[in-house]
Amino acid sequence: MIKKFAEVTGRYIEKIIGQERLAYAMSDTSDLYDLIEWAEHGGYPGSVILFFDFETGKVYQPFEKKRNVVYGIPVYANGFYYFLKGDYDTKKVVLYSYIPDQDPEIITEMNLEEVNLYNLRIVPDPVHVISQDDTFVCYYPEKISFALKPEETVTFIEEDKVYIEAWVEEGWDDVNHRASENYRYYHKVIVKDYLGNTLSEETGSLYQSQDGTWWIS
């Protein structure tokens, strides 16, 4: 049997890790960082974020489409759904908590000029708002910042520890631009404190299962 949601638009939906009730979709592929480029070309047409309820078939849209507004990928934590809303006109990035059929609640607001929109996102659990390129920065709920290597990516923060996944490439033949017989590519998990000091490091790749549990493979 095939079921249909109350609103069918042909959009691709994605499950939100940590729960089984909702999936989400964006009205386009723009992200928060795109606001800057759009502003240089006359402004962004605006987008919406939609939540699809597998229990009721309803489709929820927390906000109407508005020019120069874009949304970040939602996460689930502590019984709530969280998402970021970037508004170029108000120069604000807002973190919301959300429950279907209720109005979104503002958790915190950040000035657009004071955050790095590149890779700006939410990581659970508990919820942190972070960005990262050559520097990792946490904006909420506490201020954290330290340098990252190009191969490192912050995955989540828990119990005053920052969990990082890094890729490792060994045995690459730079002269012939190809993998040697001893070539090896793998990931490792690095745990740092809030000052950027390494607490532990081990071979492994981080994966979050649908129930929200983190695994190292």
N, C-alpha and C positions, 0 to 999 in steps of 0.2 A: 504493500500500500504506500502511495506517495501522498504526503501531506503538503499543504501550502500555507505559507504565512499570510496574515491578513493583508499585507502589502507585498506584492511581487514586482520587483524592478529589474531582475536579472543581475543584481550585484552579487559578487562573490563574498561569502561570509566566512569568518574565522572564529573558532572557539576561543574562549578566554580561559587560560589555564587556572586551575584551582577550584573550579565549579563546573556544574553540568547544565545550568539553566540557560545562560545567555551566550549568544555569539554576537559579533559586531561586524559592521562594514562602514567604510568611508565612501563619500560620494565621488572622490577622485583620489589620485595618488600623491598629491602634494603633502609635504610635511611642514613642520614648524620653521625649518631653516629656509624653506622656499619663500616665506614672507618677505625676506630681504630682497631677493631677486625680483619678485613680483612688484615690489614697491618702486624699483628702478625702471619698471616698464608700465607704469600707470596704475598699479594696484592689482590685488588678487580678487577674482570674482566671488570667492567665498565657498565654503564647503559645509557639510553636515556629517555628524556621526550618528549611526543608527544601531540600535540593540534589538536582536531577534530572540524572542522568548520561546524555547522549545516546549515549555509547559502549557502555554496558552495560545501560542501561534501569533501573539501580538508583536507589533513592531513599534519600538519606542524611539522618539527623536527628541532628546532633551532641549535642543535649541533650534530655532528657525535659521535658515541660511542667511548669513550676513556678509556683506562685502568686507574683505581684508581680515577675515576670521578663518582659522584653520585649527584642526584638532590632532592630538597625539593618540597613539595606540593605548587602549584602556587595559587596566590590570584589575585583578580581584584580590582583596585582602580583608580579613576581619569582617566578612559579611557585607562588604560594600564594593562597588565598582568605582574605580578612580580613573580620571582622564584629564589631560591638559588642554586648555583652550588658549590659543595665541591670537591676540587682537592688535593689529598694527595701528589702528586708529587711536585706541586708548593707550597704546604702548605698554600693554600688560600681558603677562602669561599667568593664567589662573589654574590652580589645581582644584578640581571638584571631586566630591564623593557623590555617589548616585545610587538610588534604588528605584527600580521601575515603578511608574505611577506616582512618583514623588518628585518634587522640584530638586534639581541639583543643589548641593550645599558647597559654598566656598570654603576650602580648607586654608588656602594661603594664596596671596597674590605676589607676583614678582615683576619688577620693572623690566621691560624688554631690553633696555640698554645695559642692564646689570647681569644678564644671563647670556651664555653662549648657546645659541639656538642649534648649533651643529651637534647632532646626536643627543639632543635634549629629550629625556624620557623619564618614565617612572619605573623604578624597580621595587618589587616587593621582597620579602615581607618581614618587617613592617615597611610601609611605603616611604621611599626616598625619591626625590627629584634630582636627577644628575645630568651632567653633560660630560663629554670626553672627546678629546682629540689627542694632542700631545700632553694635555693636562687633564686629570680627572677632577671634577668639581661637583660637590654635593651642595644644593641650595636649601633643601628642606628634608628633614626637620632640624638638621644641624649643619653647620658650615664645615666642609672638609675639602681639602685640596692637596694634591701632590702630583708629581710628574709621572707620565706613563711612557713606556716604550712603544714603538709603532706596532709591535706584535701583541700588545696587551689590551684586553677589553674587560671592563668591570661588568660583572654579571649580576651580583646582588650584594646586599649589606645585611649583616645579621650579628647581633650580640657584640657590637663595637668592632667588628671585623669586616674588611672589604675583600670579597672573593673575586678573583681575577682569573680569566682564562687566557693563556698565551699559546700561540702556535710556534712550533719549533721545526726547523728544516735543517737536516744534516746530510752531508755527502753530495752537495750540489757542485757540479763541475763548472766553475766560472769561465774557464778557458773555452770549453766547447758548448757552453750554455745548455747543459742537459744534466739529467740525473745520473750520478755514477752508480756503480754496482753496490755501493754501500749507502745509497740514498735512503733516507728515512724522514717521514713527515708525521708529526704527532702533536698533541696538545699537552699542556701541563696546567695544573691548578696552583695559583699563588694566593696566599692569604696575607694581607697587610693590615697594620693598625692604621688609625686615623692620621698618623704622621707620615705614612708611607713606608714604615719599616716592615721588612718581610718577616712574618712569623713562621710560615711554613711554605714548602714547595714540593709538589709531587707530580709524577706523570699521571695524566687523566684528562678527561673532557667532561664538562658540566652539562647536565641535562635535567630539565624540569619536567616531570611527568604531569599528566592531566590533573591529578589530585593535588598538585602544588609541591610535592616532595622533590627535593634535589637529589640527583644521583651523580656519581663519578664513574665514568666508564673507561 
